Amino acid sequence: MEIQAEGTICPHCKVPIRGQSRGRRVQGTRDIEKALKGERFRCRDSILKMFPCDKCGRGEHEAANYRHSTEQDVKQLLLDSEVTHDPKAALALAKVILEKERPN
């Protein structure tokens, strides 16, 4: 019986099997996820400050004040971790990452 491991990804943790590496992008995204979990970006209800929160009483206008700085911080994390070297691409990617964090 031969095991086909080339190109295989673990179904649980999505990590490549048998010495394959996804490179620096993995570390960059982990840094971003870790940074976004911190209280600097989130309110006490674990919602990003750039989104409205009914429990905190943060409305759309107040949340908009956080949007630019949060996008710029995530953009800088992407550039520092060398996920991308293009600032425009980093900003676009930062917006996508932050949009995925939007509460339902």
N, C-alpha and C positions, 0 to 999 in steps of 0.2 A: 504494500500500500504506500503510495507516494503522497506527501502532503504538499499542497500548492500554497506556498506562503508568499510568493512574489506578488507584490501589490495588495496584500491582504491587510485589512484594517480591523483592529479589535472592535467587536460590536458594542462593547460596554464603555470603553473610554476613548474610542476613536483614534487610538495611537497606532502608527504603522508597526507591523510585526516584522521580526527578523532583521533588525539593524537598519531599517529604513529610517530616514530622518526627514522631517518636514522643515528643517532649517530654523532660521532666526524668527520667522513669523510666529511660531508657537510661543516663544518667549515674549514677543511683543504683545500678543493678544492676552497672555496671562498677566502681564504688567498692567494692561488697560483694565482687565476685569478686576484685578486687585485694587487698582486706584478707584474704580467706580464703586466698589463696595464700601469705601471709606466714608466717614461722616462729613468730609469736606464737600462732597457732591450730593449727599442725601439728607433729607429731613429726618426727624425722629420716627417717622412712619415708613422709612426705607424707600421713599419715592425720590427720584432725582429732583433737585430743586428747580430744574429748568421746566418741569411739568407742574400743572396745578395740583394742589392737594386739598381736598375738602376737610380732612381732619385738622390740618394745620391752619386752614383758612387762607392759604396762598392761592390767589387768583391767577388768571391768565396774564394780566399785566405785570404782576410781581414776578411770576415765573419767567417772563420774557427778559427780565433784567439779568437772569442767570444764564440764558441760552448762549450768548456770544462767548462769555468767558469759559463756559464748560466745553464748548466746541473747540476753542483755541487750546485749552489744556489737553484735551484728548488728541488733537492734531499734533501738538508738541510731543506727546508720548509716542505717537506713531513714528514721528521723525526721529526721535531719540533712540527708539528701539530698532530703527532701520527696517521697518516693515515696508516703507516706501521712502524715496528721497525727494519726491515731487510734492511741494506744499499744497498745490491744488488738489491732487489726488488724496493727500492725507486729510484735508478738510472734508472732502466728499465722503471718504471712508469713515471719518469721525461722525458725520451726520447720520450715516447708516447705522453705525454701532449704537449711537445714542437713541435713535428711533426704535431700535429693538428693545430698549429698556423702558419704553413708554408703558405706563400702567394701562390696563384694559378698562 
